[in-house]
Amino acid sequence: MQGALDKNLIPEAMIEDCNSEDITKTLAEATDTEEAVTADLTVYTGEFNGNEPITREETAVIAVNCLGYAMRNSSQPIDLSGKASETAFSDSDIYEEYINSVDAAYSMGLIEGMGDGTFRPKNTLTRAQAAAIISRLADLLK
């Protein structure tokens, strides 16, 4: 979880009672010929509830964050042309911090609406839906 938070794959909003603390950690002790090696880190605490089902809006956030991470760390551009430019969901219960990610995931074709103009952000995913999103994400990263 620490690595996923460090890479901004999972937002702090998904961690219940999330707290963070900036620390400096010694990675290698000083010797007679070398200085100590230190690193500045952010340590997170809280409950992720990893065994709970994931909602559609949470999936959208993680998918978009994964794509963003891949784009930042890739020497090859990722082609996002030909994707829809906006959403038209009539839902009003998308968690405010997730709206941009839901819109982006939809615009990039990672996640689909429900066919009736809604997104149903609090619904959970089936394994088939999750596999389809992962497949679409993998296609974008080719």
DSSP file (Angstrom, degrees, kcal/mol; ACC not computed):
  #  RESIDUE AA STRUCTURE BP1 BP2  ACC     N-H-->O    O-->H-N    N-H-->O    O-->H-N    TCO  KAPPA ALPHA  PHI   PSI    X-CA   Y-CA   Z-CA
    1    1 A M     >        0   0    0      0, 0.0     4,-2.5     0, 0.0     5,-0.2   0.000 360.0 360.0 360.0 -39.1    0.0    0.0    0.0
    2    2 A Q  H  >  +     0   0    0      1,-0.2     4,-2.7     2,-0.2     5,-0.2   0.929 360.0  47.7 -57.9 -45.6    2.8    2.4    0.8
    3    3 A G  H  > S+     0   0    0      2,-0.2     4,-1.9     1,-0.2    -1,-0.2   0.892 110.8  50.9 -63.2 -40.6    4.2    2.0   -2.7
    4    4 A A  H  4>S+     0   0    0      2,-0.2     5,-2.8     1,-0.2     6,-1.0   0.886 113.0  45.9 -65.8 -38.2    0.8    2.6   -4.3
    5    5 A L  H ><5S+     0   0    0     -4,-2.5     3,-1.4     3,-0.2    -2,-0.2   0.908 110.1  53.8 -68.9 -41.9    0.3    5.7   -2.3
    6    6 A D  H 3<5S+     0   0    0     -4,-2.7    -2,-0.2     1,-0.3    -1,-0.2   0.856 111.6  45.5 -59.9 -35.2    3.8    6.9   -3.0
    7    7 A K  T 3<5S-     0   0    0     -4,-1.9    -1,-0.3    -5,-0.2    -2,-0.2   0.408 112.9-120.7 -88.6   1.5    3.1    6.5   -6.8
    8    8 A N  T < 5S+     0   0    0     -3,-1.4    -3,-0.2     2,-0.2    -2,-0.1   0.805  75.0 129.8  61.5  31.8   -0.3    8.2   -6.4
    9    9 A L  S   <S+     0   0    0     -5,-2.8    56,-0.2     1,-0.3    57,-0.2   0.842  74.2  36.7 -79.3 -36.1   -2.1    5.1   -7.7
   10   10 A I  S    S-     0   0    0     -6,-1.0    -1,-0.3    -9,-0.2    -2,-0.2  -0.976  91.0-131.8-117.0 122.6   -4.5    5.1   -4.8
   11   11 A P    >   -     0   0    0      0, 0.0     3,-2.1     0, 0.0     4,-0.2  -0.389  19.4-117.7 -74.4 153.0   -5.6    8.5   -3.5
   12   12 A E  G >  S+     0   0    0      1,-0.3     3,-2.1     2,-0.2     6,-0.2   0.784 110.3  73.4 -57.3 -27.1   -5.5    9.3    0.2
   13   13 A A  G 3  S+     0   0    0      1,-0.3    -1,-0.3    84,-0.1     4,-0.1   0.737  90.5  58.2 -61.3 -22.0   -9.3    9.7    0.0
   14   14 A M  G <  S+     0   0    0     -3,-2.1     2,-0.7     2,-0.1    -1,-0.3   0.486  90.2  84.2 -86.0  -2.3   -9.6    5.9   -0.2
   15   15 A I  S X  S-     0   0    0     -3,-2.1     3,-1.3    -4,-0.2    33,-0.2  -0.895  81.4-132.8-104.3 115.0   -7.7    5.4    3.0
   16   16 A E  E 3  S+A   47   0A   0     31,-3.0    31,-2.4    -2,-0.7     3,-0.1  -0.463  89.8   0.2 -67.5 131.8  -10.0    5.7    6.1
   17   17 A D  E 3  S-     0   0A   0     29,-0.2    -1,-0.3    -2,-0.2     2,-0.2   0.887  93.1-170.0  55.3  42.6   -8.5    8.0    8.7
   18   18 A C  E <   +     0   0A   0     -3,-1.3     2,-0.4    -6,-0.2    28,-0.2  -0.447  11.2 175.9 -69.6 130.1   -5.5    8.6    6.5
   19   19 A N  E     -A   45   0A   0     26,-2.2    26,-2.4    -2,-0.2     2,-0.4  -0.970  10.1-161.6-128.6 147.6   -2.6   10.3    8.1
   20   20 A S  E     -A   44   0A   0     -2,-0.4     2,-0.4    24,-0.2    24,-0.2  -0.973   4.5-169.9-131.3 149.1    0.8   11.0    6.6
   21   21 A E  E     -A   43   0A   0     22,-2.0    22,-3.0    -2,-0.4     2,-0.5  -0.994  18.6-136.6-138.9 128.4    4.1   11.9    8.2
   22   22 A D  E     +A   42   0A   0     -2,-0.4     2,-0.3    20,-0.2    20,-0.2  -0.736  34.7 169.5 -85.1 128.3    7.2   13.1    6.4
   23   23 A I  E     -A   41   0A   0     18,-3.0    18,-3.3    -2,-0.5     2,-0.5  -0.908  33.7-131.2-133.6 161.4   10.3   11.4    7.8
   24   24 A T  E     -A   40   0A   0     -2,-0.3     2,-0.4    16,-0.2    16,-0.2  -0.980  27.4-164.2-112.6 125.2   14.0   11.1    6.9
   25   25 A K  E     -A   39   0A   0     14,-2.9    14,-2.1    -2,-0.5     2,-0.6  -0.905  18.5-129.3-114.3 136.7   15.2    7.6    6.9
   26   26 A T  E     +A   38   0A   0     -2,-0.4    12,-0.3    12,-0.2     3,-0.1  -0.744  24.9 178.1 -83.7 120.0   18.8    6.5    6.9
   27   27 A L  E    S+     0   0A   0     10,-3.3     2,-0.3    -2,-0.6    11,-0.2   0.739  71.3  17.1 -94.5 -27.3   19.4    3.9    4.2
   28   28 A A  E    S-A   37   0A   0      9,-1.6     9,-2.2     3,-0.0    -1,-0.3  -0.976  81.2-121.9-147.7 131.9   23.1    3.4    4.7
   29   29 A E        -     0   0    0     -2,-0.3     2,-0.1     7,-0.2     5,-0.1  -0.317  36.0 -98.8 -70.6 153.2   25.2    4.3    7.7
   30   30 A A        -     0   0    0      6,-0.1     2,-0.2     2,-0.0     5,-0.2  -0.417  41.0-169.1 -68.9 147.5   28.2    6.6    7.4
   31   31 A T        -     0   0    0      3,-2.4     5,-0.1    -2,-0.1    -1,-0.0  -0.667  42.8 -87.9-123.5-177.1   31.6    4.9    7.2
   32   32 A D  S    S+     0   0    0     -2,-0.2     3,-0.0     1,-0.2    -2,-0.0   0.800 129.0  27.3 -63.6 -27.5   35.1    6.3    7.4
   33   33 A T  S    S+     0   0    0      1,-0.1     2,-0.3     2,-0.0    -1,-0.2   0.569 119.0  54.6-112.2 -11.9   35.0    7.0    3.6
   34   34 A E  S    S-     0   0    0     -5,-0.1    -3,-2.4     3,-0.0     2,-0.2  -0.935  72.3-125.7-128.3 147.0   31.3    7.5    2.8
   35   35 A E        -     0   0    0     -2,-0.3    -3,-0.0    -5,-0.2    -2,-0.0  -0.497  44.4 -88.6 -80.7 158.2   28.6    9.8    4.1
   36   36 A A        -     0   0    0     -2,-0.2     2,-0.6    -6,-0.1    -7,-0.2  -0.373  38.5-131.4 -63.3 144.9   25.3    8.3    5.4
   37   37 A V  E     +A   28   0A   0     -9,-2.2   -10,-3.3    -3,-0.1    -9,-1.6  -0.899  32.3 177.4-101.9 124.6   22.7    7.9    2.7
   38   38 A T  E     -A   26   0A   0     -2,-0.6     2,-0.3   -12,-0.3   -12,-0.2  -0.842  15.1-159.3-124.8 162.1   19.3    9.2    3.6
   39   39 A A  E     -A   25   0A   0    -14,-2.1   -14,-2.9    -2,-0.3     2,-0.6  -0.999  18.8-130.5-140.6 139.8   15.9    9.6    1.9
   40   40 A D  E     +A   24   0A   0     -2,-0.3     2,-0.3   -16,-0.2   -16,-0.2  -0.814  39.0 175.9 -88.7 125.2   13.0   11.8    2.6
   41   41 A L  E     -A   23   0A   0    -18,-3.3   -18,-3.0    -2,-0.6     2,-0.5  -0.877  31.5-136.3-128.9 157.4    9.8    9.7    2.8
   42   42 A T  E     -A   22   0A   0     -2,-0.3     2,-0.5   -20,-0.2   -20,-0.2  -0.984  21.9-158.1-112.3 123.5    6.1   10.1    3.5
   43   43 A V  E     -A   21   0A   0    -22,-3.0   -22,-2.0    -2,-0.5     2,-0.3  -0.888   7.4-156.3-105.2 129.2    4.7    7.4    5.7
   44   44 A Y  E     -A   20   0A   0     -2,-0.5     2,-0.3   -24,-0.2   -24,-0.2  -0.798  10.5-175.9-106.5 145.0    0.9    6.8    5.5
   45   45 A T  E     +A   19   0A   0    -26,-2.4   -26,-2.2    -2,-0.3     2,-0.3  -0.958  32.8  84.2-133.0 155.9   -1.3    5.2    8.1
   46   46 A G  E    S-     0   0A   0     -2,-0.3     2,-0.5   -28,-0.2   -29,-0.2  -0.850  74.9 -60.7 143.0-176.7   -5.0    4.3    8.1
   47   47 A E  E     +A   16   0A   0    -31,-2.4   -31,-3.0    -2,-0.3   -29,-0.1  -0.899  31.8 179.0-106.3 123.5   -7.4    1.6    6.9
   48   48 A F        -     0   0    0     -2,-0.5    -1,-0.1   -33,-0.2     4,-0.1   0.705  28.7-145.7 -90.7 -24.1   -7.6    0.7    3.2
   49   49 A N    >   +     0   0    0      1,-0.1     3,-1.9     2,-0.1    -2,-0.1   0.949  25.6 177.8  55.9  52.1  -10.2   -2.0    3.7
   50   50 A G  T 3  S+     0   0    0      1,-0.3    -1,-0.1     4,-0.0     4,-0.0   0.628  70.2  60.0 -63.7 -16.8   -8.7   -4.0    0.9
   51   51 A N  T 3  S+     0   0    0      2,-0.1    -1,-0.3     3,-0.0    -2,-0.1   0.489  85.3  98.3 -90.8  -2.7  -11.1   -6.9    1.3
   52   52 A E  S <  S-     0   0    0     -3,-1.9     0, 0.0     1,-0.1     0, 0.0  -0.510  87.1 -96.5 -80.6 151.3  -14.2   -4.8    0.6
   53   53 A P        -     0   0    0      0, 0.0     2,-0.4     0, 0.0    -1,-0.1  -0.318  41.4-120.5 -61.1 152.1  -15.7   -4.7   -2.9
   54   54 A I        -     0   0    0     71,-0.2    71,-1.5    -3,-0.1     2,-0.1  -0.785  21.3-131.8 -99.6 140.8  -14.6   -1.8   -5.1
   55   55 A T  B  >  -B  124   0B   0     -2,-0.4     4,-2.3    69,-0.2    69,-0.2  -0.407  22.4-111.6 -85.8 166.0  -17.0    0.8   -6.4
   56   56 A R  H  > S+     0   0    0     67,-2.2     4,-2.1    65,-0.5    66,-0.2   0.883 118.7  50.0 -63.5 -39.3  -17.2    2.0  -10.0
   57   57 A E  H  > S+     0   0    0     64,-1.9     4,-1.9    66,-0.2    -1,-0.2   0.889 110.1  49.8 -69.8 -37.3  -16.0    5.4   -9.0
   58   58 A E  H  > S+     0   0    0     63,-0.4     4,-2.4     2,-0.2    -2,-0.2   0.904 110.3  51.3 -65.0 -40.5  -13.0    4.0   -7.1
   59   59 A T  H  X S+     0   0    0     -4,-2.3     4,-2.8     1,-0.2     5,-0.2   0.909 107.7  52.5 -61.9 -42.5  -12.1    1.8  -10.0
   60   60 A A  H  X S+     0   0    0     -4,-2.1     4,-2.4     2,-0.2     5,-0.2   0.913 109.7  49.2 -59.6 -43.3  -12.2    4.9  -12.3
   61   61 A V  H  X S+     0   0    0     -4,-1.9     4,-2.6     2,-0.2    -2,-0.2   0.944 113.4  44.9 -62.7 -48.7   -9.8    6.8  -10.0
   62   62 A I  H  X S+     0   0    0     -4,-2.4     4,-2.5     2,-0.2    -2,-0.2   0.907 113.2  50.9 -64.3 -41.7   -7.3    3.9   -9.8
   63   63 A A  H  X S+     0   0    0     -4,-2.8     4,-2.3     2,-0.2    -1,-0.2   0.933 113.1  44.9 -61.8 -46.1   -7.4    3.3  -13.5
   64   64 A V  H  X S+     0   0    0     -4,-2.4     4,-2.6    -5,-0.2    -2,-0.2   0.896 113.1  50.9 -65.9 -40.1   -6.8    6.9  -14.4
   65   65 A N  H  X S+     0   0    0     -4,-2.6     4,-2.4   -56,-0.2    -1,-0.2   0.896 109.9  50.1 -64.3 -39.1   -4.0    7.2  -11.7
   66   66 A C  H  X S+     0   0    0     -4,-2.5     4,-2.4   -57,-0.2    -2,-0.2   0.916 111.5  48.3 -63.9 -42.8   -2.3    4.1  -13.2
   67   67 A L  H  X S+     0   0    0     -4,-2.3     4,-2.6     2,-0.2    -2,-0.2   0.920 111.5  50.2 -63.3 -43.4   -2.5    5.5  -16.7
   68   68 A G  H  X S+     0   0    0     -4,-2.6     4,-2.3     2,-0.2    -2,-0.2   0.903 110.3  49.8 -60.7 -41.7   -1.1    8.8  -15.4
   69   69 A Y  H  X S+     0   0    0     -4,-2.4     4,-1.5     2,-0.2    -1,-0.2   0.924 111.6  48.5 -62.9 -44.2    1.8    7.0  -13.7
   70   70 A A  H  < S+     0   0    0     -4,-2.4    -2,-0.2     1,-0.2    -1,-0.2   0.897 111.3  50.3 -63.2 -40.1    2.5    5.1  -16.9
   71   71 A M  H >< S+     0   0    0     -4,-2.6     3,-1.0     1,-0.2    -1,-0.2   0.897 110.0  49.7 -66.2 -39.8    2.5    8.3  -18.9
   72   72 A R  H 3< S+     0   0    0     -4,-2.3    -1,-0.2     1,-0.2    -2,-0.2   0.791 117.4  41.1 -67.4 -27.0    4.9   10.0  -16.5
   73   73 A N  T 3< S+     0   0    0     -4,-1.5     2,-0.4    -5,-0.2    -1,-0.2   0.117  97.7  94.5-110.9  20.5    7.3    7.1  -16.6
   74   74 A S    <   -     0   0    0     -3,-1.0     4,-0.1     1,-0.1    -4,-0.0  -0.900  54.7-159.0-116.3 141.7    7.2    6.2  -20.3
   75   75 A S  S    S+     0   0    0     -2,-0.4    -1,-0.1     2,-0.1    -4,-0.1   0.602  82.0  75.1 -87.2 -12.7    9.4    7.4  -23.1
   76   76 A Q  S    S-     0   0    0      1,-0.0    -2,-0.1     0, 0.0     2,-0.1  -0.854  88.0-120.6-100.6 131.4    6.7    6.5  -25.6
   77   77 A P        -     0   0    0      0, 0.0     2,-0.6     0, 0.0    -2,-0.1  -0.387  21.5-131.0 -66.8 148.4    3.7    8.8  -25.9
   78   78 A I        -     0   0    0     -4,-0.1     2,-0.7    -2,-0.1    63,-0.1  -0.905  18.5-131.3-103.2 124.3    0.3    7.3  -25.2
   79   79 A D        +     0   0    0     -2,-0.6     0, 0.0    61,-0.3     0, 0.0  -0.642  35.6 163.4 -82.0 114.2   -2.3    8.0  -27.9
   80   80 A L    >   +     0   0    0     -2,-0.7     3,-0.9     3,-0.0    -1,-0.1   0.180  33.0 127.9-111.5  14.4   -5.5    9.2  -26.4
   81   81 A S  T 3   +     0   0    0      1,-0.2     3,-0.1    27,-0.0    -2,-0.0  -0.312  60.9  35.4 -69.9 155.9   -6.9   10.7  -29.6
   82   82 A G  T 3  S+     0   0    0      1,-0.3     2,-0.2    -2,-0.0    -1,-0.2   0.551  86.2 130.0  80.4   7.4  -10.4    9.7  -30.7
   83   83 A K    <   -     0   0    0     -3,-0.9    -1,-0.3     1,-0.1    25,-0.2  -0.636  69.0 -92.4 -92.4 153.1  -11.7    9.5  -27.2
   84   84 A A        -     0   0    0     23,-0.5    -1,-0.1    22,-0.3     3,-0.1  -0.270  29.8-144.3 -59.3 149.5  -15.0   11.2  -26.1
   85   85 A S  S    S+     0   0    0      1,-0.2     2,-0.3    -3,-0.1    -1,-0.1   0.642  70.7  12.7 -97.0 -15.3  -14.4   14.7  -24.7
   86   86 A E        -     0   0    0     20,-0.1     2,-0.2    21,-0.1    -1,-0.2  -0.991  67.0-120.2-155.9 162.1  -17.0   14.8  -22.0
   87   87 A T        -     0   0    0     -2,-0.3    16,-0.1    -3,-0.1    17,-0.0  -0.598   6.0-161.1 -99.9 165.0  -19.4   12.7  -20.0
   88   88 A A        +     0   0    0     -2,-0.2     2,-0.2    30,-0.0    -1,-0.0  -0.137  32.7 153.8-135.5  37.8  -23.2   13.1  -19.9
   89   89 A F        -     0   0    0      1,-0.1    29,-0.2    29,-0.0    -2,-0.1  -0.489  34.8-157.1 -74.6 137.1  -24.0   11.2  -16.7
   90   90 A S        +     0   0    0     27,-2.8    28,-0.2    -2,-0.2    -1,-0.1   0.511  57.8 115.1 -89.4  -4.9  -27.1   12.3  -14.9
   91   91 A D        -     0   0    0     26,-0.3     3,-0.1     1,-0.1    -2,-0.0  -0.341  41.6-175.2 -63.6 143.8  -25.9   10.9  -11.5
   92   92 A S        +     0   0    0      1,-0.1    -1,-0.1    -2,-0.0    -2,-0.0   0.311  68.6  78.3-118.4   5.4  -25.3   13.4   -8.9
   93   93 A D        +     0   0    0      2,-0.1     2,-0.4     3,-0.0    -1,-0.1   0.126  55.1 129.1-105.9  22.7  -23.8   11.1   -6.2
   94   94 A I  S    S-     0   0    0     -3,-0.1     5,-0.2     1,-0.1    28,-0.0  -0.645  74.6-102.0 -73.4 129.2  -20.3   10.8   -7.6
   95   95 A Y    >>  -     0   0    0     -2,-0.4     3,-2.6     1,-0.1     4,-0.8  -0.308  30.8-126.4 -54.4 128.3  -17.9   11.5   -4.8
   96   96 A E  G >4 S+     0   0    0      1,-0.3     3,-0.8     2,-0.2     4,-0.4   0.823 107.6  53.4 -52.7 -40.1  -16.7   15.1   -5.4
   97   97 A E  G 34 S+     0   0    0      1,-0.2    -1,-0.3     2,-0.1     4,-0.2   0.643 111.7  47.8 -70.7 -12.3  -13.0   14.2   -5.3
   98   98 A Y  G <> S+     0   0    0     -3,-2.6     4,-2.6     2,-0.1     5,-0.2   0.519  81.6  94.3-105.0  -8.0  -13.5   11.5   -7.9
   99   99 A I  H <X S+     0   0    0     -3,-0.8     4,-2.7    -4,-0.8     5,-0.2   0.906  86.4  48.4 -55.8 -47.9  -15.6   13.4  -10.5
  100  100 A N  H  > S+     0   0    0     -4,-0.4     4,-2.5     1,-0.2    -1,-0.2   0.895 113.3  47.8 -61.8 -39.4  -12.6   14.4  -12.7
  101  101 A S  H  > S+     0   0    0     -4,-0.2     4,-3.0     2,-0.2    -1,-0.2   0.891 110.9  50.5 -69.5 -38.6  -11.2   10.8  -12.7
  102  102 A V  H  X S+     0   0    0     -4,-2.6     4,-2.3     2,-0.2     5,-0.2   0.940 113.0  46.8 -62.4 -46.2  -14.7    9.4  -13.6
  103  103 A D  H  X S+     0   0    0     -4,-2.7     4,-2.9    -5,-0.2    -2,-0.2   0.920 114.6  47.0 -60.5 -43.8  -14.9   11.8  -16.4
  104  104 A A  H  X S+     0   0    0     -4,-2.5     4,-2.4     2,-0.2     6,-0.3   0.922 111.1  50.6 -65.5 -44.3  -11.4   11.1  -17.6
  105  105 A A  H  <>S+     0   0    0     -4,-3.0     5,-2.4     1,-0.2     6,-1.2   0.893 114.9  44.3 -61.7 -39.5  -11.9    7.3  -17.4
  106  106 A Y  H ><5S+     0   0    0     -4,-2.3     3,-1.4    -5,-0.2   -22,-0.3   0.936 112.6  51.1 -68.7 -46.5  -15.1    7.6  -19.4
  107  107 A S  H 3<5S+     0   0    0     -4,-2.9   -23,-0.5     1,-0.3    -2,-0.2   0.844 111.5  48.0 -60.6 -34.8  -13.5   10.0  -21.9
  108  108 A M  T 3<5S-     0   0    0     -4,-2.4    -1,-0.3   -25,-0.2    -2,-0.2   0.469 115.8-115.2 -86.4  -1.8  -10.6    7.7  -22.5
  109  109 A G  T < 5S+     0   0    0     -3,-1.4    -3,-0.2    -4,-0.3    -2,-0.1   0.660  80.7 123.0  80.0  15.4  -12.8    4.7  -22.9
  110  110 A L  S   <S+     0   0    0     -5,-2.4     2,-0.3    -6,-0.3    -4,-0.2   0.868  78.3  20.0 -76.5 -36.1  -11.6    2.9  -19.8
  111  111 A I  S    S-     0   0    0     -6,-1.2    -2,-0.2    -9,-0.2     2,-0.2  -0.978  75.3-142.8-136.3 146.4  -15.0    2.6  -18.1
  112  112 A E        -     0   0    0     -2,-0.3    -6,-0.1     1,-0.1     2,-0.0  -0.665  17.2-113.5-108.0 161.2  -18.5    2.8  -19.6
  113  113 A G        -     0   0    0     -2,-0.2     6,-0.2    -7,-0.1    -1,-0.1  -0.158  39.1-100.0 -76.7-177.1  -21.8    4.3  -18.4
  114  114 A M        -     0   0    0      4,-2.9     5,-0.1    -2,-0.0    -1,-0.1   0.424  51.0-110.0 -91.0   1.7  -24.8    2.1  -17.7
  115  115 A G  S    S+     0   0    0      3,-0.3     4,-0.1     1,-0.0    -1,-0.0   0.321 107.3  77.5  89.6  -9.5  -26.6    2.7  -21.0
  116  116 A D  S    S-     0   0    0      2,-0.3     3,-0.1     0, 0.0    -1,-0.0   0.128 119.3 -90.5-117.7  19.7  -29.3    4.8  -19.4
  117  117 A G  S    S+     0   0    0      1,-0.3   -27,-2.8   -28,-0.1   -26,-0.3   0.473  96.6 106.6  86.9   2.1  -27.3    8.0  -19.0
  118  118 A T        -     0   0    0    -29,-0.2    -4,-2.9   -28,-0.2    -1,-0.3  -0.716  53.2-161.8-111.4 164.3  -26.1    7.1  -15.5
  119  119 A F        -     0   0    0     -2,-0.2    -1,-0.1    -6,-0.2     4,-0.1   0.652  23.0-149.9-109.4 -29.9  -22.8    6.0  -14.1
  120  120 A R    >   -     0   0    0      1,-0.1     3,-1.4     2,-0.1   -64,-0.3   0.978  16.4-172.8  53.5  64.9  -24.0    4.5  -10.8
  121  121 A P  T 3  S+     0   0    0      0, 0.0   -64,-1.9     0, 0.0   -65,-0.5   0.738  75.7  54.3 -62.9 -26.8  -20.7    5.3   -9.0
  122  122 A K  T 3  S+     0   0    0    -67,-0.2    -2,-0.1   -66,-0.2     2,-0.1   0.584  84.3 104.2 -87.8  -9.1  -21.5    3.4   -5.8
  123  123 A N  S <  S-     0   0    0     -3,-1.4   -67,-2.2    -4,-0.1   -66,-0.2  -0.396  71.8-124.9 -66.6 149.5  -22.3    0.1   -7.6
  124  124 A T  B     -B   55   0B   0    -69,-0.2     2,-0.2   -68,-0.1   -69,-0.2  -0.536  23.4-110.4 -91.7 164.3  -19.5   -2.5   -7.3
  125  125 A L        -     0   0    0    -71,-1.5     2,-0.2    -2,-0.2   -71,-0.2  -0.615  16.9-133.2 -93.2 150.6  -17.8   -4.2  -10.2
  126  126 A T     >  -     0   0    0     -2,-0.2     4,-2.2     1,-0.1     5,-0.2  -0.537  33.5-107.5 -85.7 167.3  -18.1   -7.7  -11.3
  127  127 A R  H  > S+     0   0    0      1,-0.2     4,-2.6     2,-0.2     5,-0.2   0.880 121.9  55.0 -62.1 -37.0  -14.9   -9.6  -12.1
  128  128 A A  H  > S+     0   0    0      2,-0.2     4,-2.1     1,-0.2    -1,-0.2   0.908 108.0  47.9 -64.2 -42.1  -15.8   -9.4  -15.8
  129  129 A Q  H  > S+     0   0    0      2,-0.2     4,-2.1     1,-0.2    -2,-0.2   0.913 112.4  49.2 -64.8 -42.3  -16.2   -5.6  -15.6
  130  130 A A  H  X S+     0   0    0     -4,-2.2     4,-2.4     1,-0.2    -2,-0.2   0.916 110.5  50.6 -62.9 -42.8  -12.8   -5.2  -13.8
  131  131 A A  H  X S+     0   0    0     -4,-2.6     4,-2.4     1,-0.2    -1,-0.2   0.886 108.7  52.3 -62.9 -38.5  -11.1   -7.5  -16.4
  132  132 A A  H  X S+     0   0    0     -4,-2.1     4,-2.4     2,-0.2    -1,-0.2   0.907 110.3  47.8 -64.5 -41.4  -12.6   -5.3  -19.2
  133  133 A I  H  X S+     0   0    0     -4,-2.1     4,-2.4     2,-0.2    -2,-0.2   0.915 112.2  48.9 -65.5 -43.2  -11.2   -2.1  -17.6
  134  134 A I  H  X S+     0   0    0     -4,-2.4     4,-2.6     2,-0.2    -2,-0.2   0.901 111.1  51.0 -62.8 -40.5   -7.8   -3.7  -17.1
  135  135 A S  H  X S+     0   0    0     -4,-2.4     4,-2.3     2,-0.2    -2,-0.2   0.923 110.8  47.8 -63.7 -44.0   -7.8   -4.9  -20.7
  136  136 A R  H  X S+     0   0    0     -4,-2.4     4,-1.9     2,-0.2    -2,-0.2   0.899 111.9  50.4 -64.1 -39.2   -8.7   -1.4  -22.0
  137  137 A L  H  X S+     0   0    0     -4,-2.4     4,-1.4     1,-0.2    -2,-0.2   0.923 110.0  49.8 -63.0 -44.3   -6.0    0.1  -19.8
  138  138 A A  H  < S+     0   0    0     -4,-2.6     4,-0.3     1,-0.2    -2,-0.2   0.882 107.8  54.6 -61.5 -39.2   -3.5   -2.4  -21.2
  139  139 A D  H >< S+     0   0    0     -4,-2.3     3,-1.0     1,-0.2    -1,-0.2   0.892 107.1  50.3 -62.6 -39.5   -4.5   -1.5  -24.7
  140  140 A L  H 3< S+     0   0    0     -4,-1.9   -61,-0.3     1,-0.2    -1,-0.2   0.813 109.2  52.7 -66.3 -28.7   -3.8    2.2  -24.1
  141  141 A L  T 3<        0   0    0     -4,-1.4    -1,-0.2     1,-0.2    -2,-0.2   0.421 360.0 360.0 -89.6   1.5   -0.4    1.3  -22.7
  142  142 A K    <         0   0    0     -3,-1.0    -1,-0.2    -4,-0.3    -2,-0.1   0.516 360.0 360.0 -62.0 360.0    0.7   -0.7  -25.8
